[in-house]
């Protein structure tokens, strides 16, 4: 059924109560996705390689949805424009093999946005503050590019190993059960594979790097690689049991052993000791041996794959208000706090030092430095207060420029975690 509505839009409703076909400005589009933000709700539409977004609040159509359709704010429109442009570029670059892959990516994108409260909360700070949005458009785009394009990837607990000349990947699912994947159809190591896979979907770019890695592993195991099924050793019966497997059954009788395995591949796993095993016949003997597992650190010179702040940062001159806002905005983020403390240690106020001590995970050396500086600073501040006369703070009225600068400071620093924003703020306030 087709519906005629305002703004030159004709809509055909599907079973989901969202339109599955839209005629907009004389062209017919297929609905390929839906994105819900704090206020705005947008349909993502496709006509051949042309992708557009349609704000539901602009088409005046009553839909049986579980939420109220509100007018999108300017910052939300900017985000959607950013997303649509990114999708267009992905289509041009041949990322999607078919329409279903594109639809899945938008479903994952919507899930990503609505399971990352820090993104929506940061955007909410700019609701209906169009003057601030207009002034910070470059910073906003940089922010969206950072949070939507990069994410941590923690491969701790994921390993690769070789048995009988063949390659495998081992990981544990959300229930702690070991899963083994055949890795003989890709010439890249598992770290390179996981990093490449992460770029395929927002579903693989969660805030928690371990969650992202698990999502990638589960997707590979389900759709991309062959899963190696592991059976209890005592359940492996004749005539399929060869001599190495019998030896493994004997090995299982030892104390603190609980073995599962796969006779076809020769891969066995000791659940109690979290160790991959194998058995092979040599001459007239069967040798049971532990298998060496390669970790992500071995493939990356001992460095865990994350997106933490770089260790070398060019910090700007100290500004008390900017540093305070930066500390508040980043207490839940991974920043190079050691470099930050070393840069501003002798500039910090007593209040800033106390905030660091109470809100950041610090080493004993960092705590000692801050407490020492706090003691010195407190003595100086007390001495200064006894010499100075009380001052009366006079607040100017109708100072629009000062008001805009305050908003910029409050909202921009809260928006983006990254030292490049400190530079942006200093430029704006200069």
C-alpha positions in Angstrom: 0.0 0.0 0.0 1.3 3.4 -0.9 0.7 6.6 1.1 0.9 10.2 -0.1 2.4 12.5 2.5 3.8 16.0 2.6 7.2 17.2 1.3 6.8 15.3 -2.0 7.2 11.9 -0.4 5.2 8.8 -1.2 5.7 5.8 1.1 4.9 2.2 0.9 4.7 0.6 4.4 6.2 -2.8 5.1 5.5 -5.4 7.7 7.9 -3.7 10.2 5.7 -0.6 10.1 8.5 1.3 8.6 8.3 2.2 4.9 10.0 -0.3 2.6 9.7 1.9 -0.5 9.8 5.7 -0.7 9.2 8.0 -3.7 11.1 11.2 -2.8 11.3 14.2 -5.3 10.1 12.0 -8.1 12.6 9.1 -7.5 11.8 5.7 -6.0 14.1 4.6 -3.1 14.3 1.4 -1.1 14.6 1.7 2.7 17.9 0.0 3.6 18.2 1.0 7.2 17.0 3.1 10.1 19.0 5.1 12.7 17.6 6.4 16.0 19.4 9.2 17.9 18.5 11.2 21.0 15.8 13.1 19.2 15.9 12.4 15.5 14.9 9.3 13.7 16.2 8.8 10.1 15.5 6.4 7.3 18.5 5.6 5.1 17.3 5.2 1.5 19.0 3.9 -1.6 18.4 4.4 -5.3 21.2 2.6 -7.2 24.4 4.1 -5.8 22.6 7.2 -4.5 22.2 7.1 -0.7 20.1 9.7 1.2 18.6 10.1 4.7 15.0 11.1 5.4 14.0 12.7 8.7 10.8 11.0 10.0 9.7 14.2 11.7 9.5 15.9 8.3 7.1 13.5 6.6 4.1 13.8 9.0 3.2 10.1 8.8 1.6 8.3 11.8 3.6 5.1 12.4 3.1 2.5 15.0 6.5 2.9 16.7 7.6 2.4 20.3 9.0 5.9 20.6 8.0 9.4 20.0 9.2 10.9 16.7 10.9 14.2 17.5 12.6 16.9 15.4 16.3 16.2 14.9 18.8 18.7 16.3 21.5 20.3 14.2 24.3 18.2 15.7 22.3 15.1 14.9 21.7 16.2 11.3 25.5 16.7 11.0 26.1 13.2 12.3 23.7 11.6 9.8 25.2 13.6 6.9 28.6 12.3 8.0 27.3 8.7 8.0 25.6 9.0 4.6 28.7 10.4 3.1 30.8 7.6 4.6 28.3 5.0 3.1 28.6 6.6 -0.3 32.4 6.4 -0.2 32.2 2.7 0.9 29.9 1.9 -2.0 32.3 3.7 -4.4 35.2 1.7 -3.0 33.4 -1.6 -3.5 33.1 -2.5 0.1 29.6 -4.1 -0.3 29.2 -7.2 -2.4 25.4 -7.0 -2.2 22.6 -5.0 -0.7 22.2 -7.4 2.2 25.7 -6.6 3.4 24.9 -2.9 3.3 21.7 -3.4 5.2 23.5 -5.4 7.9 26.1 -2.7 8.2 23.4 -0.1 8.9 21.8 -2.4 11.5 25.2 -2.8 13.2 25.7 1.0 13.0 22.4 1.7 14.7 23.2 -0.8 17.4 26.7 0.7 17.8 25.3 4.2 18.3 22.6 3.2 20.7 24.9 1.0 22.8 27.5 3.8 23.3 25.9 6.2 25.7 28.9 8.5 25.7 28.3 9.3 22.1 24.7 10.2 22.5 25.3 12.0 25.8 28.0 14.1 24.3 25.7 15.0 21.4 22.9 15.8 23.8 25.1 18.6 25.3 24.7 20.4 22.0 20.9 20.0 21.6 19.4 23.2 20.2 22.7 25.1 20.6 23.1 25.8 16.9 25.4 28.7 17.3 27.9 26.5 19.1 27.5 23.7 16.5 28.1 26.2 13.7 31.3 27.4 15.3 32.6 23.9 16.0 31.7 22.0 12.8 35.3 21.0 12.1 35.8 19.7 15.6 32.5 17.8 15.4 33.5 16.1 12.2 36.9 15.2 13.7 35.1 13.8 16.7 32.7 11.7 14.6 35.6 10.5 12.5 37.4 9.4 15.7 34.6 7.6 17.5 33.0 6.0 14.4 36.1 5.0 12.6 38.5 3.7 15.3 37.9 1.5 18.2 40.0 -0.6 20.6 40.9 -4.2 19.7 42.0 -6.3 22.6 43.2 -9.7 21.5 44.2 -11.0 24.9 43.3 -14.7 25.2 43.2 -15.3 21.5 46.1 -17.4 20.1 47.2 -19.2 17.0 49.0 -22.6 16.8 50.1 -25.2 14.4 49.4 -29.0 14.5 50.5 -31.5 11.9 51.6 -28.6 9.6 48.2 -26.9 9.7 47.2 -23.6 11.3 44.4 -22.9 13.9 43.1 -20.1 16.0 41.9 -20.5 19.5 39.6 -18.3 21.5 37.0 -18.5 24.3 33.3 -17.6 23.8 31.2 -15.5 26.2 30.6 -18.7 28.3 34.3 -19.4 28.6 34.2 -22.4 26.3 37.2 -22.9 24.1 36.6 -22.6 20.3 39.1 -23.7 17.6 39.0 -22.5 14.1 40.8 -23.9 11.0 43.0 -21.1 9.7 44.4 -22.7 6.5 42.7 -20.5 3.9 44.3 -17.2 4.8 48.0 -16.4 4.5 47.8 -13.5 7.1 48.4 -14.0 10.8 45.3 -13.8 13.0 46.2 -10.3 14.2 46.1 -9.0 10.7 42.9 -10.8 10.0 41.2 -9.4 13.1 42.3 -5.9 12.4 41.0 -6.1 8.8 37.7 -7.6 9.9 37.2 -4.8 12.4 36.9 -2.3 9.6 33.9 -4.2 8.1 31.3 -3.3 10.6 30.5 -1.0 13.6 29.5 -4.2 15.4 33.2 -4.9 15.6 34.0 -1.5 17.0 32.6 -1.7 20.6 34.0 0.5 23.4 35.3 -2.6 25.0 38.1 -4.0 23.0 37.6 -7.5 24.2 34.0 -7.4 23.2 35.0 -6.3 19.7 37.5 -9.1 19.4 35.0 -11.7 20.6 32.4 -10.4 18.1 34.9 -10.8 15.3 35.9 -14.3 16.4 32.3 -15.5 16.6 31.5 -14.0 13.2 34.6 -15.7 11.7 33.7 -19.0 13.3 30.1 -18.8 12.1 30.5 -17.4 8.6 34.1 -17.5 7.4 36.1 -20.3 8.9 35.6 -24.0 9.6 35.0 -24.8 13.3 37.0 -27.7 14.8 34.6 -29.6 16.9 36.0 -30.9 20.2 34.7 -34.1 21.8 35.3 -35.6 25.2 38.1 -38.1 24.9 36.3 -40.9 26.6 33.5 -40.5 24.1 35.7 -41.3 21.2 35.0 -44.9 20.4 36.4 -47.6 18.1 37.0 -48.0 15.2 37.8 -44.3 14.8 40.4 -44.2 17.5 44.0 -44.4 16.4 47.1 -45.0 18.5 47.7 -41.2 19.2 44.1 -40.9 20.4 44.4 -43.9 22.6 47.6 -42.4 24.1 45.6 -39.2 24.7 42.9 -41.2 26.5 45.7 -42.7 28.7 47.1 -39.2 29.3 43.6 -38.0 30.4 43.8 -40.5 33.3 46.5 -38.4 35.0 45.7 -36.2 37.9 44.1 -32.8 37.0 43.5 -33.6 33.4 40.3 -33.1 31.4 40.9 -33.6 27.7 38.6 -32.8 24.8 39.8 -33.2 21.2 39.3 -33.8 17.5 40.7 -37.1 16.0 40.7 -35.8 12.4 42.9 -32.9 13.1 44.9 -34.3 16.0 44.1 -31.2 18.1 43.4 -31.8 21.8 42.8 -29.4 24.6 43.5 -29.8 28.3 40.7 -27.8 29.9 42.2 -27.8 33.4 45.5 -26.3 32.3 44.3 -24.3 29.3 46.8 -26.0 27.1 46.7 -27.3 23.5 48.0 -30.8 23.1 48.7 -33.2 20.3 49.9 -36.8 19.9 51.9 -38.3 17.1 53.4 -41.7 16.5 57.2 -41.8 16.2 58.7 -45.2 15.4 57.1 -47.6 17.9 56.2 -44.9 20.4 53.3 -42.4 20.7 54.5 -39.0 21.9 52.0 -36.6 23.6 53.3 -33.0 23.6 52.2 -29.5 24.4 51.7 -27.2 21.5 53.2 -23.6 21.6 50.6 -20.9 21.0 51.4 -17.6 19.4 49.9 -14.5 21.0 49.1 -11.1 19.6 52.1 -9.6 21.4 54.5 -11.9 19.5 53.0 -10.7 16.2 53.3 -7.0 17.2 56.6 -6.7 19.0 55.1 -7.1 22.4 52.6 -4.3 22.0 48.9 -4.9 22.7 46.6 -3.6 19.9 44.6 -0.7 21.4 43.8 2.9 20.5 45.2 4.5 23.5 46.5 8.1 23.4 50.0 8.3 21.9 52.8 8.6 24.4 54.4 11.6 22.7 52.1 14.6 22.6 52.9 18.3 22.1 51.0 19.9 25.0 50.0 23.6 24.8 50.9 26.1 27.6 49.0 25.6 30.8 45.5 27.0 31.0 43.7 26.3 34.3 40.2 26.2 33.0 41.1 24.1 29.9 43.1 21.6 32.0 40.2 21.2 34.5 37.7 20.5 31.8 40.1 18.1 30.2 40.5 16.1 33.4 36.7 15.9 33.9 36.0 14.9 30.4 38.7 12.1 30.3 38.4 10.4 33.7 36.8 7.4 32.0 39.1 7.3 29.0 42.5 5.9 28.4 44.9 8.8 28.3 48.7 9.0 28.8 48.3 10.3 32.3 52.0 10.0 33.1 53.0 12.4 30.3 50.1 14.7 31.3 51.2 14.9 34.9 54.8 15.4 34.0 53.9 18.3 31.7 51.6 20.2 34.1 52.8 19.0 37.6 54.1 22.4 38.7 51.1 24.2 37.3 48.3 22.1 38.8 46.1 23.8 41.4 45.3 22.0 44.6 41.8 21.2 43.4 43.2 19.7 40.2 45.6 17.6 42.1 42.9 16.3 44.4 40.7 15.5 41.4 43.5 13.5 39.9 44.1 11.6 43.1 40.4 10.8 43.5 39.4 9.9 40.0 42.4 8.5 38.1 44.2 5.1 38.4 47.7 6.2 39.4 51.0 4.6 40.2 52.7 5.0 43.6 55.3 7.3 42.0 52.6 9.5 40.4 50.7 9.7 43.8 53.9 10.7 45.6 54.7 13.4 43.0 51.2 14.8 43.2 51.0 14.8 47.0 54.4 16.5 47.3 53.3 19.2 44.8 49.9 19.5 46.6 51.7 20.2 49.9 53.9 22.8 48.3 51.0 24.4 46.4 48.8 24.5 49.4 51.4 26.3 51.5 51.9 28.9 48.7 48.1 29.4 48.3 47.6 29.8 52.0 50.4 32.4 52.2 49.0 34.3 49.2 45.5 34.4 50.6 46.7 36.1 53.8 48.4 38.8 51.8 45.7 39.6 49.3 42.6 41.6 50.0 39.2 40.2 49.3 38.0 40.8 45.7 34.5 41.3 44.5 33.6 39.4 41.3 31.5 41.6 38.9 29.6 39.7 36.3 29.0 41.5 33.0 25.5 41.3 31.6 24.6 40.6 28.0 28.2 39.7 27.1 27.3 37.4 24.2 30.9 36.7 23.2 31.8 35.6 26.7 28.7 33.4 26.8 29.6 31.7 23.5 33.2 31.1 24.7 32.0 29.5 27.9 29.7 27.2 25.9 32.5 26.3 23.6 34.7 25.4 26.5 32.1 23.4 28.3 30.7 21.5 25.4 33.7 21.0 23.1 36.0 19.6 25.8 33.2 17.3 26.9 32.7 16.2 23.3 36.0 14.9 22.3 38.7 13.1 24.2 41.9 14.0 22.6 44.6 16.6 23.1 44.0 18.1 19.7 40.8 19.6 21.1 42.8 21.5 23.7 44.5 23.3 20.8 41.1 23.9 19.2 39.7 25.5 22.4 42.8 27.7 22.8 42.4 28.9 19.3 38.7 29.7 19.8 39.2 31.5 23.1 42.1 33.5 21.8 
